Amino acid sequence: MSVERVEALVVGAGQAGVAMSEHLSNQGVPHLVLERSRIAERWRTGRWDSLVANGPAWHDRFPGLEFAGDPDAFRPKEEVADYFVAYAEKIAAPIRCGVEVREVRRLEGRPGFRVETSEGVVEANYVVAATGPFQRPVFPRIVPEGAGITQMHSADYRGPGQLPEGAVLVVGAGASGAQIAEELLEAGRRVFIAIGPHDRPPRRYRGRDNVWWLGVLNKWDMEAPPTTDHVTFAVSGAHGGQTVDYRRLAERGMTLLGRAGSFRDGVMTFEPGLAANLATGDANYLSVLDEADAYVARNGLDLPEEPEARIMAPDPDCVTNPILSLDLAAEGITSIVWATGYALDFGWLKVDAFDEQGRPDHQRGVSAEPGIYFLGLPWQSRRGSSFIWGVWHDAKFVADHIAKLRAYLDYAPAPAEDARIARAG
């Protein structure tokens, strides 16, 4: 079997892979991008139908190409995917679609890696895993399959019509859970949502979007999360962008629950910390307002005051008298949507690039295994790393590292005779 040889191989042609290709080209590094499906496929088929970007078009893009139309709009997922296709064409990215990477191993006795793909073997001196943060859906097996309840992860949810008639329980208080729960409520469903600790920043404040505040307050460039505990981020670009407020959703008929617990004999239990979880979200929300107000005052900006943003809706009855157990059949709940996030999956990468817990062992994407790189990981170098604009900047750092390493490897000392003549001269 013939072996194809490339200098650098990029695995994945989502936003990370396209960004990586641009910077490798700028550094003059020959490379190939392999994508098992289509460019930006996860945007097309790995999300629900009504999804829009969580940031406005002026922000959620690469520097080299703007979206057409209103820069303050939140673009539908198909437009986002089309954007990356257009960007790949603009930079003439060498992307080969329909090729699955099955295994990567280090070559023995010589530099580089052997890459097994669905279309043969590729050998590369450098491999960049640009498969992003949304690889394997986390699906808690709390409710058994034989319980008579339709269950799906948010990765498989497409719209209300996909679910059987009846009430729906959404588990998860991040961006996906909040948006799916509201969509189901708007479709006339009775909706229950299980809420854990979360951040819920304002969508806009004093005439500026949240992404602008994160920028000027230097929040995007935070190099490490403020806590080791994973905290979900409830923000929405739906309906032109809006602040997620679970109490307002309760006013419209949604039932709020604490974090999901156990399931037995048709009854699901919930932890008693719902009020505390909402308070955590409130504290995050108000802290952003406080920092924004201080920034405006310090810099003398002429931005309109917004005192009404601090007015909180009263706690609904489901908060003051929390529901700790729920008979799903009695409540007419026929389906559960698990908006419980994703885990990384690098089972195809058979190299020494992981720590004892199986997590990528890296510094800003440069792995412990020389020649292996990661791109698109959450907090890879900063808070913005797994976002569209952030991954572009991380890709530049990785490409620069590859170019730097190639320059060292290209160095060869002058032959002894040449060196003697140079010294004599």
Secondary structure, DSSP 8 states (H G I E B T S, - for coil): --EEEEEEEEE--SHHHHHHHHHHHHTT--EEEEESSSTTHHHHHSS-TT-B-SS-TTTSS-TT---SS-TTS--BHHHHHHHHHHHHHHTT--EEES--EEEEEE-SSSSSEEEEETTEEEEEEEEEE---S--EE-----S-GGGS-EEEETTT---GGGS-SSEEEEE--SHHHHHHHHHHHHTT--EEEE--SEE---SEETTEEHHHHHHHTT-TT-SS-SSSS--EE--B-GGG-B---HHHHHHTT-EEE-SEEEEETTEEEE-S-HHHHHHHHHHHHHHHHHHHHHHHHHHT------GGGG------HHHHTT--EEETTTTTEEEEEE---EE---TTB-SS-B-TTS-B-EETTEESSTTEEE-S-TTSSSGGGGSHHHHHHHHHHHHHHHHHHHHHHH-----HHHHHHHHH-
